[in-house]
Amino acid sequence: MNQKLKRVVTLSMFFSLLAGIAALYSILPGALSTRVATGTTTANPIAASDATPSEFPGRITYLARAALVDNYGTFSTQDKITYRNTDPEPVSYFYICLNESQTTQLYEMTVSGISGERFYYTLLGTKLSGYNTWQITFPSPVMPDCEIDFVVTRYFDGAITSSVTNATMFATLYHTTFPIVPYHVDIVTCAVTFPQNTNITSYIPASGEQTNNVIRFSAVDSYPFSTYLLHVAFNHQSSTFCETEKSVITITAGMESWHVSNVVTITNKGTIDLTTLTFTVPSDAYEITAKDTLSFIQGVNNPNTDPDVKFKNVTINLLVNRYKVTTGMMFSFTLSFRLPLTTARAMRGDTKNAIFVDIFQIVNNPWHMKDVEARIALPQASSIDFSLLNSNPSAVDNKDGVQYLIYRNAGATRFSSKVITVMYEYSSLAMQIRPLEITLVAGLIAMFFIIARKAMLRYAQPVSTIAMDIPVDSLKDFTEIFEEKVAAYADLDTLNDDFQRRKIKKREYQIKVDDLTRRIKLLDNQVKPSKRKLLEFGGRFKEILEELDLLEAERQSVQDSLITLERRYKDGQIKSRVAYEQLYENYAVRLKKIQGAIDSGLNELKSYFT
């Protein structure tokens, strides 16, 4: 006995040592990554001082603003600027401003040349004449007496306030008519466009000219830092305003493919019910699914696209097995899909990998997306080279051995773009040893379980048992009557189906229902004596009878739900036949499972006397 015990202890220590080594290797990558992540720094806060420049060289010869309230209620401004350098020295920078309210509302800004090339810009740490100011860097200095054309596009959240009353949306737009710039402007125009069929009730400045859904303003010889307030009141009876309240995008960069999930909450702010939702994803996305807290959402349309097209629109028909999103209602779910690995997305080396991902273009909506969080997950990374990261993350995380780079933005649009390049190392040894670690842990658990069980069986004291006579007569009587009762319920289900399919007349149906109900009530009274004896006997018999009582109650509940479902469908409360049939099928499956459990209990009781 002592020799066997020594061998068991020796084996246990050996396997524990192996498990400890495996666990150490699996922990090291996460520890390295955490140590690197804590070395990141944050940008200095913006200064609050006010410095008015003595002179801004040059002037704007022409400025055309196109302000747009689109069909989804997203507000944006696009300023086409022609700047002329009137200074004898080359000019490398241009400045544009926003007041405090607009700065809070701004969530997206791009500056580009006429041919589309992007300009670099930055928010200054000081204010100019009380305004928050962005410094735009020209691709090359503008020479004296030369001009440059470029476009500034900005998106704002909160510029429009709206409410819905009696199926009509009433809204007000607050902004500035023209851009705020520290330059003299020769000619400036503004065209504010609203959705079709918008009823514009009033606007300021009153000098504007309205043509259908467009209001136009213009001015000449505008002075630096001139501010013209814009106030437009309008209403709409068929508004499709909506927005994404929250969006969490997780891109898991696997070794064979990428998995992308987007957890979204969408709000209907218009007057028209939302029955279809639209997402833009890469054209090579596959295995596209949508799921909420209930189950998978059907009605996902994944169109076939031309290989040369970069993106495709995926639509979700909510009426297939969900419901329309009415005014003021929120709808939350998760859209998931996979992407194949391409050289445009990833490069793989012996121990180093690189990925390239546009965190805003990988999945988005055609409307305004608030509070966007993009998470890049690297399950196989042991360390990330932060020195080569082209954009510092808002946060980093290490959870369950997976590295996360987290980027947060107050908002995004379908035009938002932010390409992240990540270089990271992975440990091939750690990846190979992880399955071994799992195997060793499972083996240790199994070994200790076997040892403990043998020890318990060997040293357990024998328990004296008291022989008891099984009440065979009561068992036979109970099972026979209960089986008759089950058959009566089956007849009742068949009768309900026949009546539902109009195979039997209502009077005949009611007569047979009454007969079956009386029969079931009589059987309930007949089974009471044998049931009482079995409950008094206790043990496993009592457990089975209590389970049967519970199953009968559950069956009655499901049948009541079926009756309610049929009534609601006939009354028109459930308009979709597909949804009705799906719910009916779910209840039918539950009834089948309940009947299976009842049959199992009866068979166990019968096994004691057969």
N, C-alpha and C positions, 0 to 999 in steps of 0.2 A: 504493500500500500504506500509506504514512504517513498519507494523508488518511483512509482507512478506519479505521485504528487510532485516530486522534484522535476520529472520530465515535463509535466504540465506547466510548472512555474517557469522553467527554462524557455520553453516554446513561447510562452506569453511575453516574456521579456524580449525575446528576439523579434517577434512580430510588432511589438510596441515600438522598438527601436527603428524598424523599417518605416512604420507609419509616421514617426516623428521626423525622419529624414525627408520623406515625401512631403509632409506638411510644410517643412522649412523651405523647400524649393518652391512650393506654390505661393508662399507668403512673400518671398523676396521681391518678385516683380512689382507687386502692389506697393511695398515699402519704398522701392526706388522711385516709383512714379509719384508717390505722395511727397517725397523729399524734394523732387524737382518742382512739383506744382507749388509748394509753399514758397518757392523763390521768386514767383512772379510779383510784379509791382503794378500799382494803379497810377493813373494819370493825376497830375496836380489839379486841384480844384480851380474853377474859373474865378478870376479876380472880379471884384465888384466895383472897382473904381470907375470913374467917368472921365475920359480924356477926349476932348474935342480936337481933331487935327486942325492945324493952321491952314492947310491947303491940300486938296485932292487934285492931282493933275488930270487933265482931260475932261471930256464931256460925253454925254450920251446924245447922239444925233437922232436916234429913233428907238423907241421902246414899245413893244406890242405885247400886252398881257392877254392871255386866254384863260379865263377862270371857268371851271367846269364843275357842275353838280351832276354826276352821272346817274344812271338808272337805279343803282344800288345805294345812292346817298353819299358816295365818296366825294369829298371836295378837294380840288387841286388847282394850282396855278402854274402856268407855263409862261415865262417871261423871255421873249426873244429880244436880245439887246444888241445894238450896234454902238460900240464904244470907239471914240476917236481920241488919240493921244495928241493934245495941243501943247504938250510940254517939250522943251528942247532935248530932254533926256528920255531914254527908253523907259517904258513902264512895264513892270512884271506882275502887278497885283491889281485886282479889282475888289471893291467892297460893296456889300449889300446887307440890309438891316431888317430887323423885325422888332415890333414892340414886345412888351413882356407877355401879353396874352397870346400873341401868335407864336412866340417861342415855346410856350407851354404846350400849345396845340400841335406844333411841328413834329412829325415822326418820320419823314422821309424827304431827302433832298438829293438831287443830282444836278451836276453842271456838265455840259457837254458842248462840243463844237457843232457846227452845222452838219458835218459828215458823221457825227456820232461819237467821236473820241472824247473820253472822260477828262475833265479838269479836276485837279486836286483842290480841296478847300478845307478850311479849318475855322472853328469858332474862336474868336479872339478872347483873351482874358480881360479885356477892358471894353467899356461901352463908348460909343460915339454919339454925343448929343443925347444921351439917355437911352439909346437903342442898342440891343444886342447885335453884334456885327460879325459877319462871316468874311474871311479873306479868301478870295479865289485867286489861284496861281495860273497865269497864262502858260500854255505849253512853251512859248518862246516870247521874249520881251516884244512889246508893241513899239515899233520905231516912231519917231516924231512924224506928225502929219499922216499917220497910217491908221487904219481901222481894223477892228476884229469883230466878228459876229459870233455869238454863243447863246445858249439857252439855259435858263435856270428853272428847274421843275421842283415844286414842293407840294407835299401832301399834309393836310391838317385834320386833326380829330377834335371835334368840339366846336367847330366854326358854325355848325348847323344845330339848332335846337328844334325839336319837333314833338308833336303829340297827336294822337288819333282820337277824334270825336265823331260819332255817328258815321263811321266808315269813310271819313275824310281826314287826311293828314294835313295839319297846319304846321308850318315851319318858318323859321327865320334864319337868314344868313347874316353873320356879322364878320366883317373883315375890312381890309383897306382896298380902295379901288385900284390904286397904282402901287407899284413897289416903292419901298422906302430906300432911297439911295443918297449918298453924300455928293452927288454930282448935279450939275445943271443939265436938264433934259430939254432938248429942242421940241420934240413931238412925242407924246405918249398916248396910247390908246388902250382900251380895255373892253373885252367882250365877255359877258357873263352868260353862260349857257345852262339852261335847266332841262330836265327830261321833257319829252313831248307831252302835250296836254296839261302842262302845268299852268295854273291860274296865278299870275303875279298880281298881287293886290296893291303893293306900294314899294317904292325904292328911293334910296338916298345915295348919291346926289340926285336931285330932281332934274338935273340937266341932261340925264341920260335919255336915250331913245330906245323904245321897246319895239321889237318886231317878233311877234309870236312868242317863242320861249327864249329869246335872246335880248339882253339889254347891253347897249353900247355906250361907252363914255370916251371922251378925248379931252386933251389939254395941250397947250403950247407954252414954252418957256417956263417949265416947272423948276422951282428952286431946290437946292439941296435939302434933304430931310423933309420935304413936303409930305404931308399926310392927308389923304382924302378918305374919310370913313365910308364904308360900304354897308348898307343896311337894306336887305330885301326881304319882304314878307310874301309868302306864297302858300298855296295849298294844292292838294292833288287827291283825286278820288280813286286812282288805280296805281298807287305807289308800291314799288317793289323794294323799298329801302330795307337793307339788312346788313349785318356785320358779324364778324367772328369775335366773340368776347374774349376767348382764350384759345391759344394754339400751342401745343407742345409737340414738336417734331423730334423724333429720335431716329438717327441714322446709325444703324449697327453695321460696321464695316467688317464683314466676315471674310474668310480666306477664299470662298468660292463665289459668294454673291453678297449683295447688300440687302438688308431688311429695313424698310422705312415704315414708321408708324406715325400717324398724326392724330392726336387726341384734341378734338375741337368742340367748342360750344358756340352755337350759332343762334342769333336773336333776330326775329322778324320785327322790324321797326316800321314796316309799311302797312298798307291796307289790304293787300292781296295775299291770300294764303300761299305759303311755300309748299309746293308738292315735289319739286325737283331741286337737288343740290348739285353744284358743279365744282369739280376740282381739276386743276391743271397739273399733270405729272409728265415725266419723261416718256417719250414715245415707246421705249423698249421696256416699260414697266409691265410686270406680269404677276399672276396670283393676286389680283386686286380684290380685296374683301372689305366689307364695312360691318362693324359690330357695335352694339350698345350693351347696356347691362342685362338686357333680356336674352338676346341671341344674335345670330347673324342677320344683317339686313339684306333682304333680297332686292332685286331691281337695279343692281349695279351694272351699268352699261360700259364695257371696255371696248372702244372702237378700234378697228384695224386701221393703221395709219401708214403713210408712205415712209420707208426707211430714212429718207432724206429729211423728213420733218422731225424737229427736235422734241416737240411736246404734243400732247393730245389732251382733250377734255374728257374726263370721266364723269358721267352723270349718275345720280342715285334717285330712282323713282320711289318716293316714300310711301306711295299708295299701294305698293305691292303687298307688304306685310307690316307697315307701320301706319303713320297718320300724317295729315297735313299739319304744318307749323303755322298756327294762326297768329294774328297781331299780338305783339308783346310776349309771345311764347319763346322759350329756349329749347334747343334740341342738342344733346351731347352724344357723341359717338366717336369711334376710332376707325380711321381709314388706314389700311395696311397694304403694302405691296413689296415686291422684290425687284431688284435691278441687277442685271448681269454685270460682271466685272469687265471693264474695257480699259484700254490704255489712257483714255481721257479721264477715267475715274481713279485708277490706282496703278502703281508700279511696285513690283516686288523684287527684292534682292535676297541675298543669302541670309542676312540677319536684320536687314532694314527694309521697311516698306514706306511708301508715300501714297497719300490719298488726296484727291482734289474734289471738293464738293461745294456747290452753290447752295447754301443752307436755306435760302429763300425761294430759289427757283425749283428746288427738287419737289415741292408740293405747295400749292397755294390756291386761293379762291379768287374769283373776279371782283370781289368786294373788299372793303376795308377789313384788315385783320389786326385786332388789338392784342397787346400783351403776348408777343410771340417769343417762344423759347425754343431754340434749336440745340439738340444734344447730340454730339458725335461720340458714339460708343466704340471703343477699341478693345474687344475681348482678348485679343492675343498680344497686346502691347505690354512690354516690360518697362519701357521708359519712353517718354516723349521729348523730342528735341525742341524745347521752347525757344531756343535762339533762332531757329529757322521758321517759327510760326509766323505767318504773315499778318495775323490779327490776334491780339490777346483776347482770351475768353473772359466772359463776365465772372465765371467761376470754374473750378475743376472739382472732380469728385472721383472717388475710387470705391466702388460698391461691388461686393461679391467677386473681386478680382478683375472687374471691368473698369477701364479708364474712361472717364467722361470729360469732354470739353463742352462747356455750356455757354451759349451765346444768347443774350436777352436783348430784345428791342421793344420799344413802346408800341410799335405798329409796323405794318408792312403792307405792300400792295402787290398786285400781280406783276408789276414792273421792278420790284425790289430785287437787288442782286448783291450777294456777298460771297465771294469765292474764298474758301478756307483751304490752305495747303498745310498738311500735317505730315511731318517726318517722325517715324517712331521705330524703335527696335523691338524685336520679339525674341523670346528665348525658346529655341526649339527643344531644349532639354526639359524646360518647364511644361511645354505643351505635350511632350511624350510621357512625362512622368505623372501627369494629372490622372489619366485613366488608371495607371498602376496604383496611385494613392487610393482611388475610390475602391479598387479591387481589394487592396490590403485591409482597408477599414471594414469592408463588408465581410472579409474572411475572419477578421478578429471578432466581430460581433457574432458571427455564426459559431466560431470556436468556443467562445465563452458561454454561449447559450447551451451548446451541447454538453459542456463540462458541468454547468450548473444544473441542467436537467438530470444528468446521470447521478450527480451528488444527491439531489433531492430524492430521486427514486431509491437510491441505495440506503440512505439514512432515514427515510420517512418511516414513521411508526405505523403499523397496520391499524386500520380503523375498523372497528366491529360494525357490521351492518345489521339492520333489523329487517327481517323479511316481512314484506307487506303484500297482501293479495291485491292484484290489479282488478279494478271493477270492470270486468270484461263486458257484462251485460249493459252497464251504463254507457260504456264506450260504443258498443254496437248501436244502442238506441239513439245516442246523440248523433253519430255520424250518418245514420240512415235518414233521420229527420232533417239534419242540416243539409244533406245532399239534395233532398226534396226541395228545401228552401232555396238552394242555389239554382236548381232547375227552374223554379218559379220565377226567380229574378231574371234568368236567361230568357224565359218566355215573355216576360214584361219588356225586356230590351228589344226583342224581335218585334213585339207588337208596336212599340214606339217607332221603330224603323219603318214598319209597314205603313203606319199612319202618316209618318213624315213623307213617304214616297207616294201617298194617296192610293195605296193598294187596298185600303179598308175604309169603310164609311165611318163617319164620326159616331153614330149611334151604336154600331157594332163594336167599335173601338172602346167606347165608354163602358159597355156591358162587360167586355172581357177584362178591362182594367179593374173594374169593381170585383169580378170573380177572383182574379189573381191577388188582389189586395186582401180579400177575405181569407184566401188560402194561406198567404204568408203570415197573417195574424194568427190563424189557427195553428200553424206549425210553430210559431213562437211560443204559444202556450203549451204545446205538446212536448217541446224540448226542455222546458224548465226543470222537471224533476231530475233527468239524467245530467243536465248541466250543473245543477246544485250539488249532486253527489261528486262530480268530477272536481268542482271547485273546492269542496271540503277535503277531498283526497290530497289536493295541493300538488307541489312539485312541478314537473314539466307539464302535466295536464292543465294546471291552472294558468301557466304561462301561455300555452297554445290558445286556450279559450279567451283569455284577455286580448291576445293578438287578433283573434277572429272578430271579437267585438269592435276593436279599433278599425279593422279592415272594412267591416260592414258600415260603420259610421263614415269612413272615408268614401266608400262607394256611393252612399246616399248623397254626400256632399257633391261629388262629381256629377251625379245624375241631376241634381238640382241646378248645378252650373250649366249643364247641357240644355235644360229646359229654358233657363234664363237667356242663354245664347241664342236659341232658336226664336224666342219671343222678340229679342232685340233686333234680330235680323229681319223678321217679318214686319216689325214696326218701322223699319228704315233707319234705326239708330246705328246699325253697322251697314255702311253703304257698299263696301268692297266684298264681293263674293269670294275672292281669293283669300282675304283675311278671315272670313267666316269659315271657309273650308279648312284653313290651316288650324284655327282654334278648335274646330270640331274634331279634327284628326288628333290633336294633342290630348283632348279629353278622352277620346276613344282608346288611345294608347295607354293612358293612366288606368282606365277601367280594365283593360286587358292585363296590366301588371297586377292590379288588385286581385282579379280573379285567379291569376296564377299563384299569388301568395296564399289565397284561401284554399285552393286545391292542394298546395304543399302542406298546409297545416292539417287538413283532413287526412291526407295520406299518411302523415306521421302518426296520427291517432289510430288509424286502421292498422298500422304496422305492429301495434301492441297485442292484437288478437288474431292476426292472420299468419 
